[in-house]
Amino acid sequence: MALLFFGLLLISPAAFAQVEVKRSTETTRIGSKEYYMHHVTQGQTLYSISVAYNVTVEEIEKLNPEVKDGLKAGHVLGIPVRPMAEPKVETPKEEPKVEPKVEPKVEPKVEPKVEPKVEPKVEPKVEPKVEPKVEPKVELEPAVVPQAEPKTVVVEPSPRQVTAQKRVEGGYARVVRQGEDLYDIAKEFGIDISEFKFFNPGLSNTPAPGTSVIIPNVANENDYILHYCELNERVTSLLKRWKVDEAAFREKNVSVGSHVFMNQVVLIPIEPISDFYWMSDQQEEIVEAVDTPEPEPEPEIKPVISLDDMEDAPVCVARAENAQRCYKVALMVPLYLSGIGSLDVPKEKAAKSQKSRSLSFLQFYEGFMMAVDAMKEKTGLKLDLTVIDVIDNPVSAENAVSQIEGKDLDLIVGPFFGNAFEVVEEYAKANNIPVVNPVSLRESVIENNPNVVKLRAGNMGLILTLSNLVKNVYPESNVFIVSREKAADSLFLTQLEHHLNMAINDQVTINGDDFLQFARHESERMEMGSQMVPTLDVEGQVYSVGDFESGASNKLVLENTVKRYSNSQMGSVRSQLSGVRNNLIIAYGDDNVFATQLLNSLTGTANRFPITLVCVPNWEKNEKLLVDNLLKMNAIYVANGFADYSSDEVKRFVLKFRSKYSTEPRHYAFEGYDVATYFLGALMNYGDEMLDCLHCYEPQLLYTNYKFYYKNYLKSVEETGKENLSWTLYQYDKDEVELRPLDPFKKEKK
């Protein structure tokens, strides 16, 4: 026992020593505030973390209430970004080094000479003169310089201050110079692109010279800004776009390889931003005299678009002669054939090959070819098809262009990746060839090129789809928007709220029977037996149940407006749920944590109030969500596509695909089939006028929905391409517990 106790004494100091806490380099922005994302490791305490981040323990507990139950390794804490504690510029550490050097040099020379000769008065005068001039000034110079620099900058403001920054609401006005783009300005002022676009709605990445933009007055004390990566983006394109040196980028992003994934956050190195970028009131007077244009007015939010808003669109007529033509089409798919050599994959190897990187898009090609074969058999399609292997490489795209030059193409499908697509779309624009981008999520892909067709619906399509869902199916519902309220999403959410308010009925009338039914339900819930609750709270208003029982009141008239909350305000959402009408909750966010927490907070409430939960976007990918909870809330999924396996068309396609390729079709197979069906069919109907007639063409497809408008109501630029504005919606059928497609553009019959 003595030996064991002695061993514990030896171990205990190390065991209970606090682990050193280092500041995280991972940050996120919520609204206008920035937070560190700190990953807790074994041995760390709330106190040690608070010291490292220069915050109080109470602040950490307030932002992260779960830590009150105990701090555990693996927790991710949100911590407000604060400057490092003042000891950064401490000079006491340097002074002890200075004094021992000074004293030994002065004392040996002074002491022997001072005592015998009567010159004590000279010596004190000599020492102070020597010390400040020689060593203190040299040693302490770094501490003096940063204090002096702001003063000189204020007196002599730099040219870009005077020409660029005039105080306006939300920040400062800045005029775009020749050769600049949005990324140049963001780097200059140390502002995230998402923050920049929040203050400048509708601003493109390449604003015209002379455009006045707002520089938000947001302080950035870091030597980097955050960039949220887009789909198919690569490090090489990042470096080119931001004009940064690769070595500097790698130093900030040591774990990033040559590829990045969608929504990955990388750090863009910049020169540290000092306060002198923001003018004083005195400097502002100087700027007032400079002839700079006033900031452009904020673009008006367009009214909700429905299928009824097409009066000015021409009606296209399918011509028989168009169906007799032979069409020349190029399909550019990333097949990586340099590692394979042929598209003829043996049947026994097909299933295995579908999972390899080199053949990841093979199913798109296979689905496309199945549609071609079906159309040749059914409609007599005549097609001259050129299939080209184009990977994410400009050289590969240039080789593809050389193969199609002089062919007088009617249509190009692909390429799939951004770098290659830019090369091909320039060729398509110069030669007036329609070019289809099947996978890009970027809104900018259709800018400045009327020949581009973007198939993946984006935020504007989401607004259109959800607005029509509310207008046609849920016009009298109690509508909520619940989101994470990220700064980058703020403009979109504001536009969505505006359009939904235009889609719903301004007032909703509830008959007395529905009111009394809810009263009986509440009485049973409260176990009141045969008695009825005396009063009932309906959406924040209290009504007498007796008035409805006696017939004194026979209806309720409720004001109807969309309510918008963040996921941290679920208590407010629950308090405003209605018991007398449907509650439509649009949950915006594909984050697994967000989805799980929101479901958990609503599950109990769904037993009391009728709820329809709209899951936006792509919640179907989250396999951890309980289907029972989603069924309870009549969940509607919003996604890029959906295959209804109960339909005969889908069943036939699946059986043929299995037979031909010995594997199960995935989403790329369905998408390839739909792209060929839609665009080859459009050519056979409208020929050379296809692009101007897409708004008239709506064939039944297997997996996706395409809706195009004659005019692009959502873009201010005249020369812009076509964008699919329809997302796919589907919902559980309660009786069969199967998913069924839901058409938001079709008015529900009562």
C-alpha positions in Angstrom: 0.0 0.0 0.0 2.8 2.4 0.8 4.5 1.7 -2.5 1.1 2.2 -4.3 0.5 5.5 -2.5 4.0 6.7 -3.3 3.4 5.9 -7.0 0.2 7.9 -7.0 2.0 10.9 -5.5 4.5 10.6 -8.3 1.8 10.4 -11.0 -0.7 13.0 -9.6 1.1 16.3 -10.5 1.3 15.3 -14.2 -2.1 13.8 -14.3 -3.9 16.9 -13.0 -1.8 19.5 -14.8 -3.9 21.6 -17.2 -3.2 21.1 -20.9 -2.0 24.1 -22.8 -4.8 25.7 -24.8 -4.0 27.2 -28.2 -6.3 29.5 -30.2 -8.1 27.7 -33.0 -7.5 29.0 -36.5 -11.1 27.9 -37.5 -13.6 30.7 -37.4 -17.2 31.3 -38.5 -19.3 34.4 -38.9 -22.8 34.7 -37.5 -24.4 38.0 -38.5 -21.8 40.6 -38.2 -19.9 38.8 -35.4 -17.0 36.3 -35.8 -16.5 33.3 -33.6 -13.7 30.9 -33.0 -14.7 27.2 -33.3 -12.6 25.6 -30.5 -12.3 21.8 -30.4 -12.0 20.7 -26.7 -9.2 18.2 -26.0 -8.6 16.0 -22.9 -7.4 18.0 -19.9 -8.7 21.4 -20.9 -10.9 23.4 -18.6 -13.3 26.3 -19.1 -10.9 28.6 -17.2 -7.9 27.7 -19.3 -9.9 28.1 -22.5 -11.2 31.5 -21.4 -7.7 32.7 -20.7 -6.4 31.6 -24.1 -9.2 33.4 -25.9 -9.3 36.5 -23.6 -13.0 36.0 -22.7 -14.8 35.1 -19.4 -16.0 31.7 -18.4 -19.5 33.2 -18.2 -19.3 34.3 -21.9 -18.4 30.7 -22.9 -21.2 29.2 -20.9 -23.8 31.7 -22.3 -22.9 30.9 -25.9 -22.5 27.1 -25.2 -25.1 26.2 -22.6 -24.3 22.4 -22.9 -21.0 23.0 -21.0 -22.9 23.6 -17.8 -23.4 19.8 -17.7 -19.7 19.3 -17.9 -16.9 19.9 -20.4 -16.0 16.9 -22.5 -13.3 16.2 -25.0 -14.8 16.5 -28.5 -17.1 19.4 -27.7 -16.9 22.2 -30.3 -17.3 25.6 -28.6 -18.2 28.9 -30.2 -16.0 31.7 -28.7 -16.2 35.4 -29.6 -13.2 36.6 -31.5 -11.3 39.0 -29.4 -7.8 40.5 -29.8 -5.0 38.9 -27.9 -4.5 40.2 -24.4 -2.4 43.3 -24.2 0.8 41.5 -23.1 1.6 41.3 -26.8 3.5 44.7 -26.7 5.0 44.2 -23.2 8.4 45.8 -22.9 9.2 44.8 -19.3 10.6 41.5 -20.7 13.1 43.5 -22.8 14.1 46.0 -20.2 15.8 43.5 -17.8 17.9 42.6 -20.8 18.8 46.2 -21.5 19.8 47.2 -17.9 22.4 44.5 -17.2 24.1 45.4 -20.4 24.2 49.1 -19.6 25.4 48.9 -16.0 28.5 46.8 -16.4 29.7 49.1 -19.2 29.2 52.3 -17.2 30.1 51.3 -13.6 33.7 50.1 -14.1 34.7 53.3 -15.9 32.9 55.6 -13.6 33.7 54.3 -10.1 37.5 54.6 -10.0 37.5 58.1 -11.6 34.7 59.5 -9.5 36.0 59.0 -5.9 39.5 60.4 -6.1 38.7 63.4 -8.3 36.0 65.8 -7.4 33.9 65.3 -10.4 30.6 63.8 -9.1 28.6 66.4 -10.7 29.7 65.5 -14.2 29.0 61.8 -13.9 25.2 61.9 -13.3 24.9 64.2 -16.3 26.9 61.9 -18.5 25.0 58.8 -17.7 21.5 59.9 -18.6 22.7 61.4 -21.8 24.5 58.2 -22.8 21.7 55.7 -21.9 18.7 57.1 -23.8 20.7 58.0 -26.9 22.5 54.7 -27.4 20.6 51.7 -26.2 17.0 52.4 -25.0 16.1 54.1 -28.3 17.5 51.3 -30.4 16.1 48.5 -28.3 12.6 50.0 -27.8 12.1 51.2 -31.3 9.7 48.4 -32.3 7.3 49.5 -29.5 7.3 53.1 -30.6 6.8 52.7 -34.3 3.3 51.2 -34.3 2.1 54.2 -32.2 3.5 56.7 -34.6 2.2 55.2 -37.8 -1.5 55.9 -37.3 -0.8 59.6 -36.7 1.2 60.1 -39.9 -1.5 58.3 -41.9 -4.3 60.5 -40.4 -2.4 63.6 -41.4 -1.5 62.4 -44.9 -4.4 60.1 -46.0 -3.6 57.7 -48.8 -5.1 58.4 -52.3 -7.5 55.4 -52.1 -9.0 56.8 -48.9 -10.0 60.0 -50.5 -11.3 58.6 -53.8 -12.9 55.5 -52.4 -14.7 56.1 -49.2 -17.6 58.4 -48.5 -19.7 57.6 -45.5 -23.1 56.0 -46.4 -25.6 53.9 -44.4 -23.9 50.6 -43.4 -20.3 51.7 -44.3 -18.5 53.7 -46.9 -18.9 54.2 -50.6 -16.2 53.0 -52.9 -15.9 53.5 -56.7 -14.7 50.5 -58.7 -11.6 51.3 -60.7 -10.5 50.0 -64.1 -9.3 46.4 -64.0 -10.7 45.7 -60.5 -13.1 42.9 -59.6 -14.9 42.1 -56.4 -12.1 39.9 -55.1 -9.6 42.7 -55.4 -11.7 45.0 -53.4 -12.5 42.3 -50.8 -8.7 41.7 -50.3 -8.0 45.5 -50.1 -10.4 46.0 -47.2 -10.2 42.5 -45.6 -13.9 41.7 -46.0 -15.4 38.3 -46.7 -17.2 38.0 -50.1 -20.4 36.9 -48.3 -20.3 40.1 -46.1 -19.6 42.2 -49.1 -22.6 40.9 -51.1 -24.8 41.2 -48.1 -24.3 45.0 -48.2 -24.4 45.1 -52.0 -27.3 42.9 -53.1 -27.2 41.9 -56.8 -23.6 42.9 -57.3 -21.7 40.7 -59.7 -18.1 39.5 -59.3 -17.0 41.8 -62.0 -18.7 45.2 -61.5 -18.2 47.8 -64.2 -15.6 50.6 -63.6 -17.3 53.6 -62.0 -19.8 51.4 -60.1 -20.3 52.7 -56.5 -20.2 49.9 -53.9 -20.6 49.9 -50.2 -17.6 48.9 -48.1 -19.1 47.6 -44.8 -17.6 49.0 -41.7 -16.6 45.6 -40.4 -13.3 45.4 -38.5 -10.9 42.5 -39.5 -7.9 42.2 -37.3 -6.7 39.0 -39.0 -4.2 38.7 -41.9 -6.7 36.6 -43.8 -10.3 36.5 -45.0 -12.6 33.5 -45.3 -13.6 31.9 -48.6 -16.4 29.4 -48.9 -15.6 27.0 -51.7 -18.0 26.3 -54.5 -18.8 23.0 -56.2 -16.0 21.7 -58.4 -13.6 24.5 -57.3 -9.9 23.8 -57.3 -7.0 25.4 -55.5 -5.5 26.6 -58.9 -8.7 28.5 -59.7 -8.7 30.0 -56.2 -5.2 31.3 -56.6 -6.1 32.8 -59.9 -9.3 34.4 -58.7 -7.8 35.9 -55.6 -4.4 36.7 -57.1 -2.5 35.2 -54.2 0.9 33.4 -54.1 0.6 29.6 -53.7 3.3 29.5 -51.0 1.4 32.1 -48.9 -1.8 30.2 -49.5 -0.3 26.9 -48.4 1.2 28.5 -45.3 -2.4 29.5 -44.2 -4.0 26.2 -45.3 -1.6 23.4 -44.5 -4.2 20.6 -44.7 -5.6 21.6 -48.1 -4.6 19.5 -51.1 -5.2 20.3 -54.8 -8.9 19.7 -54.4 -11.4 21.4 -52.1 -15.0 20.4 -51.5 -18.2 22.5 -51.6 -18.6 24.9 -48.6 -15.1 24.1 -47.3 -13.6 27.2 -45.7 -10.1 28.2 -46.7 -8.1 31.2 -45.6 -7.1 33.8 -48.2 -3.9 35.6 -47.0 -4.1 39.4 -47.0 -2.0 42.3 -45.7 -3.1 43.1 -42.1 -5.7 45.9 -42.2 -5.1 48.9 -39.9 -7.7 51.4 -38.6 -6.5 54.0 -41.1 -8.7 52.5 -43.8 -11.7 54.0 -42.0 -11.8 57.8 -42.2 -12.2 60.2 -39.3 -14.9 62.9 -39.5 -12.2 65.4 -40.5 -11.1 63.4 -43.4 -14.7 62.9 -44.5 -15.0 66.6 -45.1 -12.1 66.3 -47.6 -14.0 63.5 -49.4 -17.2 65.5 -49.6 -15.4 67.8 -52.1 -14.5 64.9 -54.4 -16.8 64.3 -57.3 -17.8 60.7 -56.6 -21.2 59.2 -57.7 -23.8 58.4 -55.1 -24.2 54.7 -54.2 -26.7 52.9 -56.5 -30.1 52.4 -55.0 -30.7 48.9 -53.6 -32.3 46.7 -56.3 -36.0 46.2 -56.0 -37.1 42.7 -55.0 -39.0 41.3 -57.9 -42.6 40.2 -57.2 -43.4 36.5 -56.9 -43.3 34.7 -60.3 -46.1 32.2 -61.1 -47.1 30.5 -64.3 -49.8 33.2 -64.7 -47.1 35.8 -65.2 -46.3 34.8 -68.8 -48.6 37.1 -70.8 -45.7 38.7 -72.6 -44.1 35.4 -73.6 -44.6 34.3 -77.2 -46.3 31.0 -77.8 -44.0 28.6 -79.7 -45.3 26.2 -82.3 -43.6 22.9 -83.0 -42.9 22.5 -86.7 -43.0 19.1 -88.4 -39.9 19.9 -90.5 -37.8 20.3 -87.4 -38.4 16.6 -86.5 -37.0 15.6 -89.9 -33.6 17.3 -89.5 -30.4 15.5 -88.4 -29.0 17.3 -85.4 -25.3 17.6 -84.6 -24.7 17.3 -80.8 -21.5 17.1 -78.7 -21.6 15.4 -75.3 -18.6 16.3 -73.2 -18.4 14.0 -70.2 -15.4 13.5 -67.7 -14.8 9.8 -68.4 -11.0 9.8 -67.8 -10.5 7.4 -70.8 -6.7 7.9 -70.7 -6.8 5.3 -67.9 -9.3 3.0 -69.5 -9.1 3.3 -73.3 -12.7 2.4 -74.2 -16.3 3.0 -73.3 -17.1 -0.7 -73.9 -17.1 -1.9 -70.4 -17.6 -5.7 -70.0 -20.9 -6.6 -68.3 -19.3 -8.5 -65.5 -17.1 -5.5 -64.6 -19.8 -2.8 -65.0 -21.1 -2.9 -61.4 -17.6 -2.6 -59.9 -16.5 0.1 -62.4 -19.4 2.4 -61.4 -17.7 3.2 -58.1 -14.3 4.1 -59.5 -13.3 7.7 -59.9 -12.4 7.3 -63.6 -16.0 6.2 -64.4 -17.9 8.2 -61.8 -19.8 10.0 -64.6 -20.2 6.9 -66.8 -23.8 6.5 -65.7 -24.7 10.0 -67.1 -23.3 8.9 -70.5 -25.2 5.5 -70.2 -28.5 7.2 -69.3 -28.0 9.7 -72.1 -27.5 6.9 -74.6 -30.5 5.0 -73.4 -32.7 8.1 -74.1 -31.1 8.5 -77.6 -32.0 4.8 -78.4 -35.5 5.3 -77.1 -36.1 8.4 -79.1 -34.7 6.9 -82.3 -37.2 4.1 -81.9 -40.2 6.1 -80.9 -39.8 9.5 -82.6 -37.4 8.7 -85.5 -34.6 11.0 -84.0 -31.8 11.6 -86.5 -28.6 12.4 -84.5 -24.9 12.9 -85.3 -23.4 12.6 -81.8 -19.8 13.3 -80.9 -18.8 12.0 -77.4 -15.6 13.7 -76.0 -13.8 12.9 -72.8 -13.3 16.3 -71.1 -11.9 16.5 -67.6 -11.4 19.5 -65.2 -8.6 20.9 -67.3 -8.5 23.8 -69.7 -6.1 21.9 -72.0 -8.7 19.1 -72.2 -11.4 21.6 -73.1 -9.2 23.2 -75.8 -8.6 19.8 -77.3 -12.4 19.2 -77.3 -13.0 22.5 -79.1 -10.5 21.6 -81.7 -12.5 18.4 -82.3 -15.8 20.2 -82.9 -14.5 23.2 -84.9 -16.2 23.4 -88.2 -18.9 20.9 -87.4 -21.8 23.4 -87.2 -23.2 22.0 -84.0 -26.8 22.4 -82.9 -26.1 21.7 -79.2 -23.3 21.1 -76.7 -23.9 19.2 -73.4 -21.1 19.8 -70.9 -18.4 20.0 -69.8 -19.1 19.3 -66.2 -16.3 21.2 -64.5 -15.9 24.9 -64.2 -12.4 25.4 -65.7 -13.2 23.3 -68.8 -16.7 24.8 -69.1 -15.3 28.4 -69.3 -13.3 27.4 -72.4 -16.2 25.7 -74.2 -18.8 28.4 -73.4 -16.6 31.1 -75.0 -16.5 28.9 -78.2 -20.3 28.4 -78.0 -20.9 32.1 -77.6 -18.7 33.0 -80.5 -20.5 30.4 -82.7 -24.0 30.9 -81.4 -24.4 27.3 -80.1 -26.6 26.4 -77.1 -24.5 24.9 -74.4 -26.0 23.0 -71.4 -24.3 23.0 -68.0 -25.7 19.9 -66.1 -24.2 20.3 -62.7 -23.1 23.8 -61.8 -24.7 25.5 -58.8 -23.1 28.9 -59.5 -25.6 31.6 -60.5 -22.7 33.4 -62.4 -22.4 30.6 -64.9 -25.1 32.2 -67.1 -23.9 35.7 -66.9 -22.8 37.4 -70.1 -23.6 34.5 -72.3 -27.2 34.1 -73.7 -26.3 30.6 -75.1 -25.7 29.0 -71.7 -28.5 26.8 -70.0 -28.0 26.1 -66.3 -29.9 23.0 -65.1 -29.3 22.9 -61.4 -31.8 25.3 -59.8 -30.3 27.8 -57.4 -31.7 30.3 -54.8 -33.9 32.2 -57.2 -35.4 28.9 -58.3 -35.9 28.0 -54.6 -37.8 31.2 -54.1 -40.0 30.5 -57.1 -40.7 26.9 -56.1 -41.5 27.6 -52.5 -43.6 30.7 -53.3 -45.7 28.6 -55.7 -46.0 25.9 -53.1 -47.5 28.3 -50.7 -49.6 30.1 -53.3 -51.1 27.0 -54.8 -51.2 24.5 -51.9 -50.8 26.3 -48.6 -52.2 29.9 -49.0 -54.0 29.9 -45.7 -51.3 28.2 -43.6 -49.5 29.8 -40.7 -46.1 30.1 -42.4 -42.7 30.2 -40.6 -39.1 30.4 -41.9 -36.5 28.9 -39.6 -32.8 29.1 -40.4 -29.3 29.4 -39.0 -29.4 33.1 -40.0 -25.9 33.2 -41.5 -24.8 36.5 -42.8 -24.3 34.9 -46.3 -27.9 33.8 -46.3 -29.5 37.1 -45.1 -30.3 38.5 -48.5 -31.8 35.3 -49.8 -33.9 34.8 -46.6 -35.2 38.4 -46.9 -36.2 37.9 -50.5 -37.9 34.5 -49.6 -39.8 36.2 -46.8 -40.9 39.0 -49.2 -42.1 36.6 -51.9 -43.9 34.3 -49.4 -45.8 37.2 -48.0 -47.0 38.0 -51.5 -48.1 34.4 -52.0 -50.2 33.9 -48.9 -53.7 35.2 -48.2 -53.6 38.5 -46.3 -56.4 37.2 -44.0 -57.6 33.7 -43.1 -61.2 32.9 -41.9 -61.5 30.0 -39.4 -65.0 28.7 -38.9 -66.5 28.0 -35.4 -66.4 24.2 -35.8 -62.7 24.2 -36.3 -62.2 26.4 -33.3 -64.4 24.1 -31.1 -62.6 21.0 -32.4 -59.3 22.5 -31.2 -61.0 23.4 -27.8 -62.1 19.8 -27.4 -58.6 18.6 -28.3 -57.0 20.9 -25.6 -59.6 19.8 -23.0 -58.7 16.1 -23.6 -55.0 16.9 -23.4 -55.5 18.7 -20.1 -57.7 15.7 -18.8 -60.7 17.9 -18.1 -63.2 15.1 -18.6 -66.5 16.4 -20.0 -65.7 20.0 -19.3 -64.3 22.4 -21.9 -61.5 24.8 -21.4 -62.9 28.3 -20.7 -60.6 30.2 -23.0 -58.3 29.3 -25.9 -55.1 30.9 -27.0 -54.9 31.0 -30.8 -51.7 32.4 -32.3 -51.2 34.8 -29.4 -54.9 36.0 -29.0 -57.2 34.6 -26.3 -60.8 33.8 -27.2 -63.8 32.7 -25.1 -64.8 29.1 -25.8 -68.3 29.9 -24.4 -68.9 32.5 -27.1 -68.5 29.8 -29.8 -70.5 27.2 -27.9 -73.4 29.6 -27.5 -73.3 30.8 -31.1 -72.4 34.3 -30.2 -69.3 33.9 -32.3 -69.1 31.6 -35.4 -65.8 32.5 -37.0 -62.3 33.9 -36.5 -60.6 36.3 -38.9 -56.8 36.0 -38.5 -54.2 38.4 -40.0 -51.8 36.4 -42.0 -48.1 37.1 -42.3 -44.8 35.1 -42.6 -42.8 34.8 -39.4 -39.0 34.4 -39.6 -36.8 33.1 -36.8 -33.4 31.7 -36.3 -32.9 28.1 -34.9 -32.0 29.6 -31.5 -35.6 31.1 -31.2 -37.5 27.8 -31.3 -39.4 28.8 -28.2 -40.9 31.8 -30.0 -41.8 29.5 -32.9 -43.6 27.0 -30.6 -45.5 29.9 -28.8 -47.0 31.1 -32.1 -48.1 27.7 -33.6 -51.7 27.5 -34.5 -54.2 24.8 -33.4 -56.9 25.9 -35.8 -55.0 25.8 -39.1 -51.9 24.1 -40.6 -48.5 25.4 -39.6 -46.1 25.4 -42.6 -42.5 25.5 -41.3 -39.8 26.1 -43.9 -36.5 24.9 -42.4 -33.6 26.3 -44.4 -30.3 24.6 -43.8 -28.6 21.4 -44.9 -26.5 21.1 -41.7 -27.0 17.8 -39.9 -26.9 19.4 -36.5 -29.4 22.1 -37.5 -31.8 19.5 -38.9 -31.5 17.2 -35.9 -32.0 19.9 -33.3 -35.0 21.4 -35.1 -36.7 18.1 -35.4 -36.1 17.4 -31.7 -37.6 20.7 -30.7 -40.7 20.2 -32.8 -41.4 16.4 -32.3 -43.4 16.8 -29.1 -45.3 19.8 -30.4 -46.4 18.0 -33.5 -48.8 15.9 -31.3 -50.6 19.0 -30.4 -50.5 21.2 -33.5 -50.8 20.3 -37.2 -47.4 20.9 -38.8 -46.0 20.5 -42.3 -42.2 20.7 -42.3 -40.5 21.8 -45.6 -36.9 20.5 -45.5 -34.7 22.8 -47.6 -32.5 21.7 -49.2 -31.4 18.1 -49.7 -32.3 16.7 -46.3 -32.7 13.2 -47.9 -28.9 12.9 -47.7 -29.1 12.9 -43.9 -29.8 9.3 -43.0 -29.7 9.9 -39.3 -33.0 11.7 -39.2 -35.8 9.6 -37.9 -38.5 8.9 -40.5 -41.1 8.6 -37.8 -40.6 12.2 -36.8 -40.6 13.4 -40.4 -43.9 11.4 -41.0 -45.4 13.0 -37.9 -44.7 16.5 -39.5 -45.8 15.6 -43.0 -42.3 16.4 -44.2 -41.8 17.8 -47.7 -38.3 17.2 -49.2 -36.8 19.8 -51.5 -34.1 18.4 -53.7 -32.5 18.5 -57.2 -34.3 15.4 -58.3 -36.5 12.4 -57.3 -37.2 9.0 -58.9 -40.7 7.8 -58.2 -40.2 4.0 -58.3 -44.0 3.5 -58.3 -44.3 5.1 -61.8 -44.3 2.7 -64.8 -41.8 4.9 -66.7 -39.2 4.7 -63.9 -39.8 0.9 -63.5 -39.2 0.4 -67.2 -36.0 2.5 -67.2 -34.6 0.7 -64.1 -35.3 -2.8 -65.6 -33.6 -1.8 -68.9 -30.6 -0.2 -67.2 -30.1 -3.3 -65.0 -30.3 -5.6 -68.0 -27.9 -3.6 -70.1 -25.3 -2.6 -67.5 -25.8 -5.1 -64.7 -26.0 -2.5 -62.0 -28.5 -0.2 -60.3 -29.0 3.2 -61.9 -28.0 6.1 -59.7 -29.0 9.8 -59.9 -26.5 10.5 -62.8 -28.1 7.8 -64.9 -31.6 9.4 -64.4 -30.1 12.9 -65.1 -28.4 11.8 -68.3 -31.6 10.3 -69.5 -33.6 13.5 -68.7 -31.1 15.8 -70.3 -31.2 13.9 -73.6 -35.0 13.5 -73.5 -35.5 17.2 -72.9 -33.0 18.9 -75.2 -33.1 16.5 -78.1 -36.9 16.7 -77.9 -36.8 20.5 -77.8 -34.6 20.5 -80.9 -37.1 18.2 -82.7 -39.9 20.6 -81.9 -38.4 24.0 -82.3 -35.1 23.6 -84.2 -32.9 26.7 -84.3 -35.5 28.6 -82.1 -35.1 26.1 -79.2 -33.5 28.5 -76.7 -36.3 31.0 -77.1 -39.0 28.3 -76.7 -37.8 26.4 -73.6 -40.6 28.1 -71.6 -43.1 26.3 -73.8 -41.6 22.9 -73.5 -42.4 20.7 -70.4 -42.3 17.0 -71.2 -42.6 14.4 -68.5 -39.2 13.5 -67.2 -38.0 10.6 -64.9 -36.1 12.4 -62.2 -35.9 16.2 -62.7 -38.2 19.1 -63.4 -37.2 21.9 -65.8 -39.0 25.2 -65.9 -37.6 28.1 -67.9 -38.9 31.6 -68.4 -38.9 33.6 -71.6 -37.3 36.5 -69.8 -34.9 36.1 -66.9 -36.8 38.1 -64.4 -34.1 37.5 -61.8 -31.1 39.1 -63.5 -30.5 42.8 -64.2 -28.0 41.9 -67.0 -29.6 41.8 -70.5 -27.1 39.4 -72.0 -27.8 36.4 -69.8 -28.5 32.7 -70.3 -31.4 30.5 -69.2 -31.7 29.1 -65.7 -33.8 26.2 -64.5 -36.1 27.7 -61.8 -37.8 24.5 -60.5 -36.7 22.3 -57.6 -38.1 18.9 -57.1 -40.5 18.4 -54.2 -41.7 15.1 -52.8 -43.6 13.9 -49.7 -44.5 10.8 -47.8 -47.8 9.2 -48.5 -49.1 8.4 -45.1 -51.2 5.4 -46.2 -48.5 3.6 -48.1 -45.5 5.1 -46.3 -43.9 5.8 -49.7 -42.5 9.0 -51.2 -44.6 10.7 -53.9 -43.7 13.7 -56.1 -45.5 17.0 -55.3 -46.1 19.6 -58.0 -45.9 23.1 -56.4 -47.0 24.8 -59.7 -50.3 22.9 -59.7 -53.1 24.5 -57.8 -54.7 22.1 -55.3 -58.4 21.5 -55.8 -60.5 21.9 -52.7 
